[in-house]
């Protein structure tokens, strides 16, 4: 296990270095000049001397490679820089918006679990029955409907016409309901179908027939053996689709004016606030990498066969 952890740490270091380079180059090569955006050239009369003075102050007159080296050195010292627009430290801006984003992501995942676990399980247990057809139909519809369209629909019905729930801002748990419901419904369709497929595969295994031959009840077989055996593929897809989940959170935050880091990054892109964009990309990349590493390590607890193979290989 120690060897695996050391290898993962080395992979993390290489991955972070690669992400810093890619994010820095892509942002710098994107069209638009942050200096002109900061000075509001379209609305104000600005002299060329003022533009050049600000460009020199921000370090944009330096060679691109030197700018990257200076930013990388600041990252080593855990200094993500300051926002061009607000002047606040990037770390403080991201940390201030992170709780709202985590609340929304957690709420969406909770809604997804409440929908996907029972529908996927019932669909597998009662294959080709009416509940299976209904679950599969709902899953296909949920996977096909864009999250922003679903959000607009929920805002119109639950927020505007019936006035049951607030549609904007972050003011207690009640404002979390609509965005969490939108996010959870948007991602649940994929996991209903995936869980059903994985459970059906597990139900066809030899250990299920052996458990039935020993006289175990169907509920015990499903709860103790089948469900655990079906989790690794579901967890794998979750790790791979985490980037899509983060993208979905951004859309939902903008749609519901939810003050998380998703809305922060959209505003920063519009304002060409390079330090905030780079800090966000780096943070999200690290989160995705760490989650995928945790998923990889969790296989050793969920799949005993994998542990035995590694022990034999190590021996």
N, C-alpha and C positions, 0 to 999 in steps of 0.2 A: 504493500500500500504506500510506503514511503517513497518508493521508486516512482510510482504513478503520480504522486503529489508533486515531486520534484520536476517530473517531465511536464506536468500541467503548468507549473509556475514558469518554466522556460518557454513553453508555448504562449503563455499569457504575455510575457515580456516582448517576444517577437511580434505577436499580434498587435499589441498596443503601439509599438514603434511603426508598424505598417499602417495602422489606422491614422496615426498622427500625420504621416507623410501624405497619404491619400486625401485626407480631409483638408489639409493645408493647401495642397496644390489645386484641388477641385474648386475650392472657394476662391482662391486667388485668380484662377483662370476664368471664373464666371463673369459674364458681362456686367458692366456697371462699375461705378467708382464710389466707394463709401465716403470719400472726402467731399464729393459734390453733394451726396445725400445729406451728410451731416450739416453742411453749410446752407442747405436749402437753396441751391443755385437757381432752381426754377421759380422761386418766389422772391428771392432777394438779389440785389446787385452785389456781386462779390468780385474783388479784384484778383488778378492772377497771383499777386504776391501773397494774398491771404490763403489761396488754395495751396500754393507751394509751401507756405509756412506750416499749415496744418498737416500736409503730407509728410514733411520732415519731422514734425512732432510725433506723428504716429509711426514713423519708421518706414514709410512706404517708398522712400527714396533710396533705401538700401537694396542690394541685390537680393533676389528671391531666396537663394540658398542661405544667405546670412539671416534673413528674416525668420526662416524656418528654424535655424540653429538657435536663435535667440528665444523663440517661442518654446522650443524643446527644452532649453536650459531652464526656462521659467517653470515648465511642467515638472521637471525633476525636483525643483524646490517647492512643488505643490502650489505654484502661483499660476492661475488660469488667466490672469490679466483682468482688465477692467472694460466695461462696456463703453463703446464709442458714444452711445446715445445718452445713457444715464450717468455714466461715470462710476457706477457701482461695481464692486468686485463680481466677476462672473460666478464664482462659487456661491456667493450669497444669493444671487438672483436665481440660480438653479435650485439651491436648497430651499429657498422660500416657496418655489412652485412645486417642488417634488412631493410634499405631502398630499396635495390635491390630486396629482397624477396617480400616486399610489392608491389613494382612495378610489378613484375612478376605475383603475385597472383591477383592484381587488373586488369592487362591486360588480364589474362586468364578469370576472371569473366566477364569482359566487352565483350570479344569474345563470351562467353557462353550465355550472355543475348541477344546479337545481333542475335544469331542463335536460341536459345531456345524459346524466346518470340514470334517471328512471326511464326515459324514453329509449335510450340505447339498450338498457338491460331488458326491459319488457319486449322490445323488438326482437332481441335474440332469443329470449325464453319462449316467446309465442310466435315463432317464425311462420310466415305466410298466413297468419291470422289477421283479423281486422286491425288490431293494435299495431302490428308490424307495418301494414300498409299506410296507416295514418302517420306513424312516426317517420317512415321513410319519405312520405310526401311533404311533411312539415320540414324535414331536414333539407330536402332539395329546394324548397321555397326559401328557407332561411339562408342557405348558401348562395342563392342566386340574387337575393335582394341587396343592393348596396346599402351600407350602414348610414350614409348621409340621407338617402331617400327614406329609410325606415325612421331615422331621427326626425325628419321633417313631418312625417306622417304622425308620429307620436306627439310631437309638439302641437300639431293642428288639432288632434282629437283630445288628448289628455290635458293639454295646457291651455288651448285657446277656446275650443268649443265647450268642453265640459268643465274647464277650470279646476281640475282635480289636483294638478301638480304644477309647481313653478318651472319655468323653462329656461331661466338664465341665472348665472351667478353661483356662488357657493356660500350658503347660509344654513348650515345644519344638515342633518341627514336627509331631509325632505328634498333638498335640491340635488341630491345624489341619485335619487330614484330614477328619473327619466334618462339621464345619460348612461347609468349603469344598465338599465333595461335595454337601451338601444345597443350598447356594446355587447351585452350578453347574448341577445337574440341574434346579432349579426354573426357571432362566432360559434354559436351552439350547433348549427346545422352540420358543420364539418365533424364535430366530435360525436354527435349522435350516430352518424354513419360509420365512423371509425370504430367507436366502441362496439357497435353491433357486429361489425365484421370481425373484430378481434375476439369477442365473446363466442361467436359461432365457430371460429377456428379452435378456440380452447375447448369448447364442448365436444369437438370431434376427436380429441386426443385420447390416447390409451389410458391415461391415469383417471379419466372420468369414468370409463367403462369399468376399470378396476375398483373404483370407489363405489360404484353402483352394485357391483358384485359382492362387495363387503356389507351391503345393506344400509349404506349411508343415505340420508334423506337428500332430495334434490336441492333443498335450500342450503343444507350444510355443504354439499359439493360445490354449489355455485359461490357461496360466501367465502369458504376457506380456500378452495383450490382454483376454480375457474376464473374468478374475478382478479385474483392476484396474478395469475398467469397471463391475463389479457392486458395488464397495465403497461408493460414496456413499450409496445408500439404506440400507445396513446401518448405516453410521456415523451417519446421520440418526436412525434409530430408537434407536440406542444413546444418543445425546445426549438424545433426548426421554424415554427410559425410565430415565435415570439416577436420577431421583427414586424410581422403583419399586425400583431396585437398592438405594438407601440404605434404603428402608423394609424391604426384604427382609433387609438386614444387621442391622437393629434386631431383627427377629423372631428371626433365627438367634442373635444374641448373647444374647438373653434365654433362648432355648431351651437353649443349651449353656453358659450361665453364663460367656460369654466376656467378659472385662473390657475392652470397648471403649467408645466414646462412645455407642453405641446403648443399651447397658445403663445407662450413666450418665444418659442423658436420660430413660429410663423411670423410674429411681429419683427423678430430679429432679421429674418430673411428679407422681409420687405424693406427694412431700414439698412440692410447690408452691414449688420453689426457683427463683424468677423469674430471677435473673441467669444461672444455668446454662442455663435453657430459652431465654432470649433470645439468649445467645451461641451456642448450638447452632443455632438456626434461622438466625441470620445467617451462620454459617460454612457450613452446608449450602447455603443459597441462593447464596452467593458461589461455592462449588465447582460447583454445577450451572450457574450462569451462565458461569463461566470455561470449563467443559468444552464447553458449547454454542457459545461463541465460538470455541474451538479447532476444533470440528467445522466451523463455518462457514468458517473460514480454510483448513482442510484441503481444502475443495472446489477451491480454486484450484490445488492441486498434483495432485489426483486427476482433475480434469476440465479439460483444456486448453481446451475450448470456452468455458467460463466465463471463463477468463483473456482469451481473444481478444475476447469480447463486452465485457468491462470496458475493455480497451485501446481498442477502437473507440469506446466511449461516452466515454472520457476524451479521445480524440483529436478 
